[in-house]
Amino acid sequence: MEQITREDFAEFVINMRTAAGLTRKGLAELIGVHENDVVSIEKECVRPTESVYLQIKKVVRDEINRKRTTKPNKWIILAR
């Protein structure tokens, strides 16, 4: 895992989680940890393991991509 501070990683998780439209509980369920683990990461109490770090990156990327491709195109709706 890259050398990153707990503070920077906490900020990354909060920003990416909210950009993906996920709650703490939703992110926790998708990466297979307890919601309290996500809270601890976001409050800078713990640094995640590399496997959790990689799962967070994957889930957030997948959620953002899914939202991009499933969001209705307003021009298609207006053309109907």
C-alpha positions in Angstrom: 0.0 0.0 0.0 1.2 3.5 -0.8 2.5 5.5 2.2 -0.4 7.6 3.1 -1.4 9.1 6.5 -4.5 8.0 8.4 -5.8 11.5 8.0 -5.4 11.5 4.3 -6.9 8.1 3.9 -9.8 9.1 6.1 -10.5 12.1 3.9 -10.1 9.9 0.8 -12.7 7.4 2.1 -15.2 10.0 3.1 -14.9 11.9 -0.2 -15.0 8.7 -2.3 -17.8 7.1 -0.3 -20.0 10.2 -0.6 -19.2 10.6 -4.3 -20.3 7.0 -4.8 -23.5 7.8 -2.9 -22.8 5.2 -0.2 -23.5 5.4 3.4 -21.0 4.1 5.9 -23.2 1.0 6.4 -23.5 0.5 2.6 -19.8 0.7 2.1 -19.2 -1.7 5.0 -21.6 -4.2 3.6 -20.0 -4.1 0.2 -16.4 -4.6 1.5 -17.4 -7.2 4.1 -16.6 -5.3 7.3 -18.7 -3.9 10.2 -19.9 -0.4 9.9 -17.8 0.5 13.0 -14.7 -0.4 11.0 -15.6 2.2 8.4 -16.3 4.7 11.2 -12.9 4.0 12.7 -11.2 4.6 9.4 -13.1 7.8 8.8 -12.4 9.1 12.3 -8.6 8.4 11.7 -8.5 5.8 14.5 -7.2 2.9 12.4 -5.4 2.4 9.2 -7.0 -0.4 7.1 -5.2 -3.5 6.0 -4.1 -3.6 2.4 -6.9 -5.9 1.5 -9.5 -3.6 2.9 -7.8 -0.6 1.2 -8.0 -2.4 -2.1 -11.7 -3.4 -1.5 -12.6 0.2 -0.8 -11.0 1.4 -3.9 -12.7 -1.3 -6.0 -16.1 -0.8 -4.5 -16.0 3.0 -4.8 -14.8 2.8 -8.4 -17.5 0.2 -9.3 -20.3 2.2 -7.6 -19.3 5.5 -9.3 -19.1 3.7 -12.7 -22.4 2.0 -12.1 -24.1 5.3 -11.3 -22.6 6.8 -14.4 -24.0 4.1 -16.7 -27.4 3.7 -15.0 -28.2 7.4 -14.7 -30.9 8.3 -17.2 -29.8 10.6 -20.0 -32.0 13.7 -19.8 -31.8 14.1 -23.6 -33.2 10.7 -24.3 -36.0 11.3 -21.9 -36.8 14.6 -23.5 -36.7 13.1 -26.9 -39.5 10.6 -26.1 
